Amino acid sequence: MIFHINPINLLRALSMALELSHGIGLSKHHWRTAVISERLASHIGVDDQQRQVAVYAALLHDIGAASNWEERLQLVNPQAGHNLQAHAETGYRLLKDSAQLGMLAEPIRHHHDLWNGPGNDRVKGESIPLAARLIHLADRVEVLIRGDRNILEQRTAILTKIRQLSGIWFDPALVRALEELSRQESFWLDLVNPSYYQNFFRNVDDYTWMRFTVDDIIDIAEIFATIIDATSSFTATHSRTVTEVCSILSRIRGFSEQEVKTMRIAGLLHDLGKLSVPNAILEKPGKLTAKEYVIVKQHPYYTYRILEQINGFETIAQWAAYHHETLDGRGYPFRLGAANLTLGSRIVAVADVFTALTENRPYRAPMSLAQAEKIMRTMVAEQKLDGNIVADLFHYGIEAYALVQATSLLYLKKDDDDILTKVGC
C-alpha cells in the first residue's frame, strides 16, 4: 500500500497533536513558529531545501516536550530562561533514526542553542544549523505575542526584547531580517489571522510530494506512540499493546497483511488526542471528578480531527478514533451506533478495553484474564462491544493475556539510554 501524501499535510496534522499540549483545545504555537521561520528564510534568500527543513522542523520543534505538561507550559512562557535544551535533545532522540523525519533531528536538537550566550556549552554562532537559528528566533517571537492586545501595538515591545538578545541568544543577521520584515503590517496580522494558515500551508505545499509506504507510516506512528504512552507511567506500553491485540484480532477476521498493517497504524495512533489531557489527570490514583472526566472524553475527538486531515487516512481515522463508541450509540464523542461502526473500529474498541483491563492503572492492579472476560462479556450483553470479536479474543485469551504482559516487559526493560526513559516512562 502506498500513501501519496504531501509532507506539509502530514506534518501539519501531527503538529496539531503538539498544539493540544498547550491547553484545552488548540493553540497555534508551532504553526506560528513555522510561518515566522518561513518568512525569515524567504527574506534572506534561503534555498528551497533549507527552507523546507526549517518549516518542517518548526512544525515539530517541541515534540520532545509533548508528553510533559509542566515542561510545555514552561516553553511558551515569555519569562522562561535560556536553559530549554532538555526537550530539544529528547526531540532529537525521537527523530534521529527515522528514515522519514530524521532530517529534522539536528535542527530540533539545536533550536534553543544560544548564538554566543553566557554558559553556552553547546555549539555556537554559525555552527548552529541555520534552520535551528531560524526556529529559535521565530519561537521566541511567537511566545511574546499576547492575545489581549492588538498585534500592531505589540511589535515595538517585541522587537525591543529581541534586539536586547541579538548576538547573545540570536543570530544578529536574522534579527536584522526580522526588523526589516516587521515593517510590514501584514507580517504581524497574518500571525493572528486564524484564516491565514490554510493559505500558508497551501503556499508551501509545492516543496514536494512524497510516496510513503505503509511501513513508513508505521515508523512515524511508532514515534508518536512513544510520546502518547509517555504521558503516564501507567500507559508506558498501552498503544503498542493495543496494536498487537488489534493485529491478532484482524488476522482472525481475515484481514489481508496490508489491512493488518493499516490496523497497526490505527492502534498506534488511537490515543493521539490524549495529548489534550493533563498528566495529573492521567496519573490520578482515585476516581475522576465530573470536570476531569469531561476532559478525558475529548481525546478521541481530537484523534479523529487530526487524522482525518491526512491524505488517505479516512479509514485509519475511523478505526483509531471510534474506540469509545458503542453499539448502542451511547459511547463518545460522536454517539455512533452499530450501523456506523465498521469491523476495524470494533476491533480497536475490543483491543483497547482488553488492554486497559489487563494493564496496571493508578487506581488498581492489572485484572486477571477471568476478571477481564467477565467484564467484557457483560459489555457485550449491554451492547457496548461486538460479541463476535470478544468471542474471538477469549478463544485465544491465554495467548492474548500473555501478549499484554510480554509487550509491557519488552518496552519497559530497555536500557537506560532508551528514549522511553528520556520522555518520562
LUMKEKOL-558786 format. One record per atom (N, C-alpha, C): residue in three letters; x, y, z. Coordinates in steps of 0.05 Angstrom, whole numbers, plus 32768, in hexadecimal, padded with zeros to 4 digits. Layout:
% LUMKEKOL-558786
alaXYZ ...
***
This chain:
% LUMKEKOL-558786
met80117FE88000 met800080008000 met801280198000 ile800C802C7FEE ile801B80457FEC ile8008805C7FF4 phe8012806E8005 phe80038086800C phe8010809D7FFD his800180AB7FEC his800B80C27FDE his800480DA7FEF ile801780E28000 ile801280F78014 ile8025810E8010 asn801981268010 asn802A813E8010 asn80368140802D pro80508141802F pro805C8142804A pro80518158805B ile804C81708050 ile804281868060 ile8026817F806B asn8017816F805C asn7FFD81678066 asn7FFF8154807E leu80128141807C leu8017812E8091 leu8022813D80AA leu8036814E80A6 leu8042815B80BD leu8030817080C9 arg801F817D80B9 arg800C819080C4 arg7FF9818180D7 ala7FF0816A80CF ala7FDD815A80DF ala7FEB815180F9 leu8003814580F7 leu8011813C810E leu801881538121 ser801E816A8115 ser802381828125 ser800B818A8136 met7FF38185812C met7FDB818B813B met7FDB817C8156 ala7FE581638155 ala7FE68154816E ala7FF881618183 leu800E816F8179 leu801F817D818C leu801181978195 glu800181A38185 glu7FF281BB818D glu7FDE81B481A4 leu7FD4819C81A4 leu7FC2819381BA leu7FD0819581D5 ser7FEA819281D4 ser7FF9819181ED ser7FFC81AB81FC his7FF381C181F0 his7FF681DB81FD his7FDC81E4820A gly7FC881D4820C gly7FB081DC8219 gly7F9981CC820F ile7F8281D0821A ile7F6A81C28210 ile7F6281CF81F6 gly7F6381C081E1 gly7F5E81CB81C7 gly7F7881CE81B7 leu7F7781DF81A3 leu7F8E81E28191 leu7F9B81FE8195 ser7FB581FE8197 ser7FC482178195 ser7FCF82198179 lys7FDF822D8173 lys7FEB822F8159 lys800A8233815B his8016822A8171 his8032822F8175 his80438224815F his8040820B8158 his805181FE8144 his804B820A8128 trp8032820F8123 trp802A821A8109 trp803682368106 arg80338247811A arg803D82628118 arg805C82628116 thr806982508125 thr8086824E8123 thr808E82468107 ala807F823480FA ala8085822C80DF ala8081824380CB val806C825380CF val8068826A80BE val807F827E80C0 ile8086828580D9 ile809C829880DD ile80B6828D80D1 ser80BC827480D6 ser80D4826780CB ser80D5826980AD glu80BF826380A0 glu80BD82638083 glu80C182808078 arg80B582938086 arg80B782AF807D arg80D482B9807F leu80E182B28095 leu80FD82BA8099 leu810E82AC8084 ala810A82928080 ala811A8283806C ala8117828F8050 ser80FF82958049 ser80FA82A1802E ser810782BC802C his810582CC8041 his811082E78041 his812E82E7803D ile813C82D48048 ile815982D48045 ile816382C3802E gly815082B8801F gly815782A98006 gly8160828D800A val81568280801E val815E82648023 val81538252800D asp8162823E8004 asp8159822D7FEE asp8141821C7FF8 asp813382117FE4 asp811A82027FEA asp811F81EB7FFD gln813581DD7FFA gln813A81C5800B gln813D81CD8028 gln814D81E2802E gln815081EB8049 gln813781F78054 arg812882058043 arg810F8211804C arg80FB81FB8053 gln80FB81E68043 gln80E981CF8049 gln80F081C38064 val810981BE8069 val811181B28083 val810A81C4809A ala810D81DF8096 ala810681F180AC ala80E981F180B2 val80D881F0809D val80BB81F080A2 val80B281D680AE tyr80BC81BF80A4 tyr80B481A580AE tyr80BD81A280CB ala80D681AA80D1 ala80E081A880EC ala80D181BB80FF ala80CA81D280F6 ala80BA81E58106 ala80A081D9810E leu809381CA80FC leu807981BE8102 leu807B81A98118 leu8093819E811C leu809681898131 leu80AB81908146 his80B281AA8148 his80CA81B18157 his80C881AA8175 asp80B081AA8180 asp80AD81A3819D asp80A4818781A1 ile80A88175818E ile809F81598190 ile80AB814C81A9 gly80C2815481B2 gly80CF814781C9 gly80C2814E81E3 ala80B0816281E3 ala80A2816981FC ala8085816181FC ala807C815481E7 ala8060814F81E3 ala8052813F81F9 ser8061812E8206 ser8055811C821A ser805781278237 asn80618140823A asn8065814B8255 asn805981678255 trp804181698262 trp803381838262 trp804381998270 glu805081938286 glu805F81A78295 glu807581B38283 glu808381A28274 glu809881AC8263 glu808C81BC824C arg807681B38240 arg806A81C2822A arg806281DE8232 leu805681E1824A leu804E81FB8253 leu8066820D8257 gln807C82028260 gln809582118263 gln809F821B8248 leu809C820C8233 leu80A782138219 leu8098822A820D val807F822E8213 val806F82448207 val806D825B821B asn807D825B8230 asn807E82718243 asn80928286823A pro808A829E8234 pro809D82B3822B pro80B382B9823F gln80AE82B28259 gln80C282B8826D gln80D582A18271 ala80D2828C8262 ala80E482758265 ala8101827D825F gly81138270826D gly812F82758269 gly813982688250 his81548267824E his815F825C8235 his8165823E8237 asn81628232824E asn816982168251 asn815182048249 leu814D8202822F leu813681F48224 leu813E81DD8212 gln815781D38216 gln816181C08203 gln815881A38208 ala814D819D8220 ala814781818226 ala813381758213 his811D8184820D his8109817981FB his8113817881DF ala8126818A81D8 ala8132818A81BD ala8142817181B9 glu8151816981CD glu8160815081CC glu814E813881CA thr8138813881D9 thr8125812281D7 thr8118812181BB gly8112813881B0 gly810781388195 gly811A812D8181 tyr813481338184 tyr814981288173 tyr8149810A8175 arg814880FF818D arg814980E28191 arg813180D48185 leu811A80E18187 leu810280D6817B leu810480D3815D leu811180E68150 leu811080E78133 leu812980DE8124 lys813F80DC8132 lys815980D98125 lys815B80BF8114 asp814D80AA811C asp814F8091810D asp8138808D80FA ser812880A180F6 ser8111809F80E4 ser811A80A380C8 ala8114809080B6 ala811A8093809A ala810A80AA808D gln80F380B08098 gln80E180C4808D gln80E680E08099 leu80EB80E180B3 leu80ED80FB80C1 leu8108810180CC gly811B80EF80C7 gly813680F280D2 gly8143810C80CB met813D811880B3 met8149813180AB met8142814980BD leu812D814580CD leu8124815A80E0 leu8132815880FB ala814081428100 ala814A813D811B ala815F81528124 glu817281598113 glu8187816C811B glu817C8188811F pro816C8193810D pro816081AD8112 pro815081AE812C ile814181998132 ile81328198814B ile814581968163 arg815A81878160 arg816D81848176 arg8179819F817E his817D81B1816B his818C81CA8170 his817A81E38170 his815F81DF8171 his814E81F7816D his814D82098186 his815A8202819C his815D821581B2 his817A821A81B9 asp818C821281A7 asp81A8821981AC asp81AC823781A8 leu81BD824381B9 leu81C1825F81B8 leu81D7826781A5 trp81D4827D8198 trp81E782878185 trp8203828A8192 asn8203829881A9 asn821C829B81B8 asn821682A181D5 gly8203829281E0 gly81F9829981FA gly820B82908211 pro8207829C8229 pro821782948240 pro821182778248 gly82268268824E gly8223824D8257 gly821B823A8241 asn821E82438228 asn821682328211 asn822C821D820C asp822582048213 asp823881EE820F asp823181DD81F7 arg822081E781E6 arg821881D981CE arg822481E881B6 val821C81E1819E val822781EF8186 val821E820C8186 lys822F821D817A lys822A823A817A lys822A8245815E gly8220825D815C gly8222826D8144 gly8219825E812B glu822982608116 glu8221825480FC glu8224823580FD ser822F822A8112 ser8230820D8115 ser82148202811B ile820282138125 ile81E6820B8129 ile81D98209810E pro81CB81F28107 pro81BE81F080ED pro81AC820880E8 leu81AC821280D0 leu819C822980C9 leu817F822580D0 ala8174820E80CA ala8158820880D0 ala8152820B80EE ala8165820380FE ala81628205811B ala816382228124 arg817482338118 arg8175824F811E arg815B825D8117 leu815082568100 leu8137826180F7 leu8120825A810B ile811F82418112 ile810A82388124 ile810D82448140 his81258247814A his812A82538164 his811E826F8165 leu8126827F8152 leu811C829B8151 leu80FE829C814D ala80F4828C813B ala80D7828B8136 ala80C78282814E asp80D2826E815C asp80C582638174 asp80C28279818A arg80D88288818E arg80D8829C81A3 arg80C682B4819C val80C582BB8182 val80B382D0817A val809682C7817F glu809082AE8178 glu807582A4817B glu806C82A58198 val807D829D81AB val8074829C81C7 val807082B781D3 leu807B82CC81C6 leu807882E781D0 leu805D82F381C7 ile805082E781B4 ile803682F181AA ile802082ED81BF arg8013830281C7 arg7FFD830181DA arg7FE2830081CC gly7FCF82F181D7 gly7FB582F081CA gly7FA2830581D3 asp7FA9831681E6 asp7F97832A81F0 asp7F9C834681E6 arg7FAE834981D2 arg7FB4836381C7 arg7FB6836181A8 asn7FB08377819A asn7FB48377817D asn7FD183718177 ile7FD583608163 ile7FF08357815C ile8001836E8154 leu7FF683828146 leu80068398813C leu801083AA8153 glu800283AA8169 glu800A83B98180 glu802183AB818F gln802683928188 gln803A83828197 gln805583818189 arg805683878170 arg806F83818161 arg80878391816C thr808383A98175 thr809A83B9817F thr80A583AB8198 ala809483A381AA ala809D839681C3 ala80AB837B81BC ile809F836C81AA ile80AB835281A2 ile80C783568196 leu80C983698184 leu80E3836E8177 leu80F88378818B thr80EF8388819E thr8102839281B2 thr810E837B81C2 lys80FD836881CA lys8107835181D9 lys811A833F81C8 ile8113833C81AF ile8123832C819D ile813E83398199 arg813E83538194 arg815783628190 arg816A835F81A7 gln815F835F81BF gln8170835D81D7 gln8180834381D8 leu8176832F81CA leu8184831581CA leu8192830F81AF ser81928322819D ser81A0831F8184 ser81BE831C8189 gly81CA8307817D gly81E683028181 gly81EC82F2819B ile81D882EF81AB ile81DB82DF81C4 ile81CB82C581C1 trp81B082C881BE trp81A082B081B9 trp819D82AB819B phe819A82C1818B phe819182BF8170 phe81A682C8815C asp81A582BD8144 asp81B682C5812E asp81B082E28127 pro81C482F48128 pro81BE83108123 pro81B383158106 ala81BC830580F3 ala81B2830880D8 ala8195830280D6 leu818C82EE80E5 leu817082E780E5 leu815F82FB80F4 val816A83078109 val815C831D8117 val815883348104 arg816C833B80F4 arg8169835180E1 arg8154834A80CC ala8153833180C4 ala813F832980B1 ala8123832B80BD leu8121832480D6 leu8107832780E4 leu80FE834480E5 glu8111835680EB glu810B837280ED glu8101837C80D2 glu810D837380BC glu8104837B80A1 glu80E88371809B leu80E4835880A2 leu80C9834B809D leu80B4835980AE ser80BB836180C6 ser80A7836B80D9 ser809B838680D0 arg80A8839380BD arg809C83AC80B2 arg808283A680A4 gln807F838E809B gln80668386808D gln8050837F80A1 glu803B838F80A1 glu8025838880B3 glu801A836C80AD ser801B83658094 ser8010834B808C ser801F8334809A phe80398337809F phe8049832280AC phe803C831C80C7 trp8035833080D7 trp802A832C80F1 trp800D832380F0 leu7FFE833080DE leu7FE1832A80DC leu7FDD830D80D4 asp7FEE830280C2 asp7FEB82E680BA asp7FEE82D380D2 leu7FFF82DB80E5 leu800482C980FC leu7FEB82C5810D val7FDA82D9810E val7FC382D78120 val7FA982D48110 asn7FAB82CF80F7 asn7F9382CB80E6 asn7F8E82AD80E4 pro7F7982A380F1 pro7F74828580F0 pro7F71827A80D4 ser7F66828A80C2 ser7F61828080A7 ser7F7982808095 tyr7F8F828D809F tyr7FA7828F808E tyr7FB58274808B tyr7FB48263809F tyr7FC5824B809F tyr7FBF82398088 gln7FA682378080 gln7FA082268069 gln7FAF82308050 asn7FB0824B804D asn7FBF82578037 asn7FDD82508039 phe7FE782528051 phe8004824D8056 phe800B8231804E phe7FFC821D8057 phe800282018051 phe7FFE81FB8034 arg7FEB82088027 arg7FE78205800A arg7FFF82107FFB asn800982278004 asn801F82347FF6 asn803A82257FF9 val803D8216800F val805682088012 val805481EA800A asp803D81E28001 asp803A81C57FFB asp804781BD7FE0 asp805481D17FD3 asp806181CA7FB9 asp807D81C07FBD tyr808681BD7FD6 tyr80A181B37FDB tyr80A581987FCE thr809481857FD5 thr8096816B7FC8 thr807F81597FD3 trp807881467FC2 trp806681317FCB trp807881187FD0 met807181087FE4 met808180F07FEA met806F80D87FE9 arg807A80C27FE1 arg806C80A97FE2 arg8074809A7FFC phe80608097800D phe806480898026 phe8059806D8024 thr806980598029 thr805E803E802B thr8050803B8045 val804080268048 val803380218061 val8047801D8078 asp805E80118071 asp8073800E8086 asp807F8028808E asp8081803B807B asp808B80568082 asp807880638097 ile805E80608092 ile804A806C80A4 ile804B805F80BF ile804F804480BF ile8051803680D9 ile8069804180E9 asp807F804680DB asp8097805180E9 asp8091806C80F5 ile8083807D80E7 ile807C809880F2 ile806880948109 ala805580828105 ala8042807D811B ala804F80738134 glu806480638131 glu807380598148 glu807F80718158 ile80898085814B ile8093809C8159 ile807E80A9816A phe806680AD815E phe805180BA816D phe804580A88182 ala8046808E817E ala803D807C8193 ala804F807E81AC thr8069808181A7 thr807B808581BD thr8074809E81CD ile806D80B481BF ile806580CD81CD ile804B80C981DC ile803880BE81CE ile801D80BA81DA ile801F80AA81F4 asp802D809381F3 asp802E8081820A asp803E808C8221 ala8050809F821B ala806080AB8230 ala805180C08240 thr803880C68239 thr802880D98248 thr802280CF8264 ser802480B58268 ser801F80AA8283 ser803080918286 ser803B808E829E ser804B807682A4 ser803B805D82A3 phe8020806082A4 phe800E804882A3 phe800680408287 thr800E80518273 thr8007804A8258 thr802080488247 ala803680408253 ala805080408245 ala8051802E822C thr8040801A822B thr803F80098213 thr802380058208 his801080168210 his7FF480128209 his7FF0801181EB ser7FFA802681DD ser7FF4802781C0 ser8000800F81B1 arg8017800781B9 arg80247FF081AB arg80157FD681B2 thr800C7FD381CB thr7FFD7FBB81D2 thr7FE37FBA81C4 val7FD47FD081C3 val7FBB7FD181B3 val7FC17FC98196 thr7FD77FD3818B thr7FDE7FCD8170 thr7FE27FAF816C glu7FF07FA2817E glu7FF57F85817B glu7FDB7F75817D val7FC97F7D8190 val7FB07F6F8192 val7F9F7F748179 cys7F9F7F8C816F cys7F917F928155 cys7F9B7F81813F ser7FB57F7D813D ser7FC17F6C8128 ser7FB77F50812A ile7FB57F458142 ile7FAB7F298145 ile7F8E7F28813C leu7F7E7F3A8146 leu7F617F398140 leu7F5B7F3E8123 ser7F6A7F508116 ser7F657F5580FA ser7F6D7F3E80E8 arg7F827F2F80F0 arg7F8A7F1780E1 arg7F747F0280E4 ile7F6A7EFE80FD ile7F557EEB8101 ile7F3D7EF180EF arg7F377F0B80EC arg7F207F1480DC arg7F267F1480BE gly7F3D7F0B80B6 gly7F437F088099 gly7F4E7F20808B phe7F587F33809A phe7F647F4B808D phe7F7D7F42807E ser7F827F508067 ser7F9B7F4B8058 ser7FB37F578068 glu7FCB7F508060 glu7FE27F5A806E glu7FE47F79806C gln7FDC7F848055 gln7FDC7FA18053 gln7FC77FAD8065 glu7FB07FA18068 glu7F9C7FAA807A glu7FA57FA88098 val7FB37F93809E val7FBD7F8F80B9 val7FD17FA680BF lys7FE27FAD80AB lys7FF47FC380B0 lys7FE67FDE80B4 thr7FD07FE180A4 thr7FC07FF980A8 thr7FB47FFA80C4 met7FAB7FE280CD met7FA17FE080E8 met7FB67FE780FD arg7FCF7FE080F8 arg7FE57FE6810A arg7FE88005810D ile7FE5801380F6 ile7FE7803080F7 ile7FD1803B8109 ala7FB880318105 ala7FA2803A8115 ala7FA680348133 gly7FB1801C8139 gly7FB680168155 gly7FCB80288161 leu7FE0802D8153 leu7FF6803E815D leu7FEC805B8162 leu7FD980648152 leu7FD180808154 leu7FB580848161 his7FA9806F816B his7F8E80728175 his7F8B8085818C asp7FA08089819C asp7F9E809C81B2 asp7FAE80B681AC leu7FB180BD8193 leu7FC080D5818C leu7FB480ED819A gly7F9A80EE819B gly7F8C810581A8 gly7F90810781C6 lys7F9C80F281D2 lys7FA180F281EE lys7FB6810781F7 leu7FC4811281E3 leu7FD6812881E9 leu7FC7814181F3 ser7FAC814181F0 ser7F9C815781FA ser7F9581538218 val7F9D813D8224 val7F9681378240 val7FAF813B8252 pro7FAD814C8266 pro7FC481508278 pro7FCE81378285 asn7FE881358289 asn7FF4811E8297 asn7FE7811882B2 ala7FE1812E82C0 ala7FD6812A82DB ala7FBC811B82DB ile7FAC811E82C6 ile7F93810F82C4 ile7F9980F282BC leu7FAB80EE82AA leu7FB180D282A1 leu7FBE80C282B8 glu7FCC80D082CA glu7FDA80C282E0 glu7FC980C282FA lys7FB280CD82FA lys7FA280D08312 lys7F9B80B4831E pro7FA280AF8337 pro7F9D80958343 pro7F80808F834A gly7F7080A4834C gly7F5480A08354 gly7F4180A5833D lys7F2780A58344 lys7F1280A98331 lys7F1480C68326 leu7F0F80C8830C leu7F0F80E382FF leu7EF780F28307 thr7EFA810D8309 thr7EE3811E830D thr7ED4812082F2 ala7EBB812B82F3 ala7EAC812F82DB ala7EBB814182C7 lys7EC8815682D1 lys7ED7816882C0 lys7EEF815A82B3 glu7EFD814A82C3 glu7F14813B82B8 glu7F0B812782A3 tyr7EF5811A82A8 tyr7EEB81068295 tyr7EE38112827A val7ED8812B827B val7ED281398263 val7EEB813E8252 ile7F0181458260 ile7F1A814A8252 ile7F2481308245 val7F22811A8253 val7F2B81008248 val7F1A80F9822F lys7F0180FE8230 lys7EEF80F6821B lys7EF481048200 gln7F03811A8201 gln7F08812881E8 gln7F1E811B81D7 his7F2D810881E2 his7F4580FF81D4 his7F3F80F081BA pro7F2A80DF81B7 pro7F2580D2819D pro7F1C80E68188 tyr7F0E80FB8191 tyr7F068110817F tyr7F1F811C8171 tyr7F3381238181 tyr7F4B812F8175 tyr7F5B811B8165 thr7F5B8102816D thr7F6780ED815C thr7F5B80EE8140 tyr7F4180EF813F tyr7F3380EE8125 tyr7F3981088115 arg7F36811F8121 arg7F3A81388113 arg7F57813C8109 ile7F6A81308117 ile7F858132810E ile7F8A811F80F6 leu7F82810680F9 leu7F8880F280E5 leu7F7880F580CB glu7F60810080CD glu7F50810380B5 glu7F5C811780A1 gln7F6E812880AA gln7F7A813B8099 gln7F8F81308086 ile7F988117808C ile7FAF810C807D ile7FA480FC8065 asn7FAF8101804D asn7FA780F38035 asn7FA780D58039 gly7F9180C88032 gly7F9080AB8033 gly7F8C809F804E phe7F8780B08063 phe7F8480A6807E phe7F6780A48087 glu7F5480A58074 glu7F3880A5807C glu7F31808D808C thr7F3980758083 thr7F33805D8092 thr7F43805B80AC ile7F5C806380AB ile7F6C806380C3 ile7F60807580D9 ala7F56808C80D0 ala7F4A809F80E3 ala7F32809280F1 gln7F22808480E2 gln7F0A807880EE gln7F1280618101 trp7F23804F80F7 trp7F2C80398108 trp7F3880428122 ala7F4980578120 ala7F5780618137 ala7F458070814B ala7F3480818140 ala7F2680948152 ala7F0B808A815D tyr7F0180748152 tyr7EE6806B815B tyr7EE880568171 his7EFF8055817F his7F02803F8192 his7EF2804381AC his7EE6805A81B0 his7ED4805E81C7 his7EB7806081BE glu7EB1805B81A4 glu7E968059819B glu7E8B803D81A2 thr7E71803A81A5 thr7E65802181AD thr7E4E8019819A leu7E4880008199 leu7E347FF78186 leu7E188003818D asp7E13800A81A6 asp7DF9801581AD asp7DF8803381A8 gly7E0D803F819E gly7E0D805B8197 gly7E11806E81AF arg7E19806381C5 arg7E1C807481DD arg7E39807981E4 gly7E4B807281D2 gly7E67807881D6 gly7E6E809581D0 tyr7E88809B81CD tyr7E8F80B681C8 tyr7EA880B681B5 pro7EAD80CD81A7 pro7EA080E781A9 pro7E8A80EC8194 phe7E8680D98181 phe7E7480DE816B phe7E5980D0816E arg7E5680C08183 arg7E3D80B28189 arg7E3480A18171 leu7E4680938165 leu7E408081814F leu7E3580678159 gly7E25805A8149 gly7E1B80408150 gly7E25802A813E ala7E1B80128142 ala7E247FFA8133 ala7E257FFE8115 ala7E12800C810A ala7E10800F80ED ala7E27801F80E2 asn7E34803080F2 asn7E4A804180E9 asn7E65803980F3 leu7E6780228100 leu7E818018810A leu7E8A800180FA thr7EA0800580EB thr7EAA7FF080DA thr7EB97FDB80EA leu7EC07FC580DD leu7ECE7FAF80EB leu7EE87FB980F7 gly7EF77FCA80E8 gly7F107FD480F2 gly7F0D7FE4810C ser7EF97FF5810D ser7EF480058125 ser7EEC7FF3813C arg7EDD7FDF8137 arg7ED47FCD814C arg7EEC7FBD8157 ile7EFF7FB68146 ile7F167FA7814F ile7F277FB98161 val7F2C7FD2815A val7F3C7FE4816B val7F2E7FE88186 ala7F147FEA8186 ala7F057FEE819F ala7F097FD681B1 val7F077FBE81A7 val7F0B7FA681B7 val7F287FA481C1 ala7F3B7FAA81AF ala7F577FA981B7 ala7F5E7FBD81CD asp7F527FD581CA asp7F577FEA81DE asp7F4C7FE381F9 val7F347FD881FA val7F287FD08214 val7F387FBA8221 phe7F3F7FA58211 phe7F4E7F8F821C phe7F697F988227 thr7F767FA98218 thr7F917FB28220 thr7F8E7FC3823A ala7F7B7FD5823B ala7F777FE68252 ala7F717FD5826B leu7F617FC08268 leu7F597FB0827F leu7F717FA0828A thr7F827F978278 thr7F987F858280 thr7FB37F938285 glu7FB27FAE8282 glu7FC97FBE8289 glu7FC77FC982A5 asn7FDE7FD282AF asn7FDF7FE082C9 asn7FD27FFB82C5 arg7FC4800582DA arg7FB8801F82DA arg7FBD802D82F4 pro7FBD804782F5 pro7FC38055830F pro7FB0804E8325 tyr7F988045831E tyr7F8380408332 tyr7F7E80228337 arg7F8D80108328 arg7F897FF3832C arg7FA07FE48320 ala7FA37FCB8328 ala7FB77FB9831C ala7FAB7FAD8303 pro7FBB7FA082F2 pro7FB07F9482DA pro7F9C7F7E82E1 met7F877F7C82D1 met7F737F6782D5 met7F7D7F4C82CA ser7F737F3782D5 ser7F797F1C82CB ser7F697F1882B1 leu7F717F0482A2 leu7F637EFD828A leu7F457EF8828F ala7F3F7EEA82A4 ala7F237EE382AB ala7F137EFC82B1 gln7F1F7F0E82C0 gln7F127F2782C7 gln7F0C7F3882AE ala7F207F39829C ala7F1D7F498284 ala7F077F3C8272 glu7F067F228271 glu7EF27F158260 glu7ED67F1A826B lys7ED37F198285 lys7EB97F1D8292 lys7EAE7F39828B ile7EBF7F4D828E ile7EB77F688288 ile7EB07F6C826B met7EC17F618259 met7EBD7F65823D met7EA47F568233 arg7E9F7F3E823E arg7E867F308237 arg7E6E7F40823F thr7E6F7F4D8256 thr7E597F5F825F thr7E567F76824C met7E6C7F818242 met7E6B7F97822F met7E5E7F8E8215 val7E627F76820D val7E557F6B81F5 val7E377F6A81FA ala7E2F7F5F8211 ala7E137F5D8218 ala7E057F788218 glu7E147F8D8220 glu7E097FA88221 glu7E0C7FB78207 gln7E147FAA81F2 gln7E177FB681D7 gln7E2D7FCC81D7 lys7E427FC781E5 lys7E597FD981E4 lys7E6F7FCF81D1 leu7E747FB581D1 leu7E887FAA81C0 leu7E7D7F9581AE asp7E8B7F8F8198 asp7E827F7B8184 asp7E877F5F8190 gly7E727F4F8192 gly7E747F35819F gly7E857F21818F asn7E857F238175 asn7E957F108165 asn7EB37F168169 ile7EBA7F2F816A ile7ED77F36816E ile7EE07F2F818A val7ECF7F33819E val7ED67F2C81B9 val7ED97F0D81BB ala7EC77EFE81AD ala7ECA7EE181AD ala7EE47ED981A0 asp7EEC7EE6818A asp7F067EE0817D asp7F1C7EE58191 leu7F1B7EFB81A0 leu7F307F0381B2 leu7F337EED81C8 phe7F1E7EE581D4 phe7F207ED281EA phe7F237EB581E1 his7F1F7EB081C7 his7F267E9681BD his7F457E9381BE tyr7F537EA981BB tyr7F707EAA81BE tyr7F787EBA81D7 gly7F677EB981EB gly7F6A7ECA8202 gly7F857EC88210 ile7F8E7EAF8214 ile7FA77EAB8223 ile7FBE7EB78213 glu7FBE7EB381F8 glu7FD37EBF81E7 glu7FD27EDD81E7 ala7FB97EE881E6 ala7FB67F0581E6 ala7FC07F118200 tyr7FB87F048216 tyr7FC07F0E8230 tyr7FDF7F0E8233 ala7FEB7EF8822A ala80087EF6822B ala80157F0C8219 leu80087F128203 leu80127F2781F1 leu80137F4281FF val7FFE7F48820E val7FFE7F62821C val80167F63822F gln801A7F4E823E gln80307F4E8252 gln804B7F4F8243 ala804D7F40822E ala80677F3F821F ala806E7F598212 thr80597F678207 thr805E7F8181FB thr80677F95820F ser805B7F948227 ser80637FA7823C ser80807FA28244 leu80887F898247 leu80A37F83824E leu80B77F8B8238 leu80AF7F87821F leu80C07F8D8209 leu80C87FAA8208 tyr80B57FBC820D tyr80BA7FD8820C tyr80C47FE48226 leu80BE7FD8823C leu80C77FE38255 leu80E27FD9825E lys80ED7FC58251 lys81077FBA8259 lys811D7FC48247 lys81187FDA8238 lys812D7FE58228 lys81427FF3823A asp81597FF7822F asp816E80028240 asp816A80208246 asp817B802B8257 asp817680468262 asp8178805C824D asp818580568236 asp8187806A8221 asp816F806A820F asp815C80598213 asp814680578201 asp813580708203 ile8129807781EC ile8118808F81EB ile8100808E81FD leu80F680768203 leu80DF80748215 leu80E7807F8230 thr80FF807A8239 thr810880858252 thr810A80A48250 lys811480AD823A lys811880CA8237 lys80FE80DA8237 val80E980CE822D val80D080DD822C val80BE80D88244 gly80C980CA8258 gly80BB80CA8272 gly80AF80B0827A cys80B3809A826C cys80A880808274 cys80B88075828B 
***
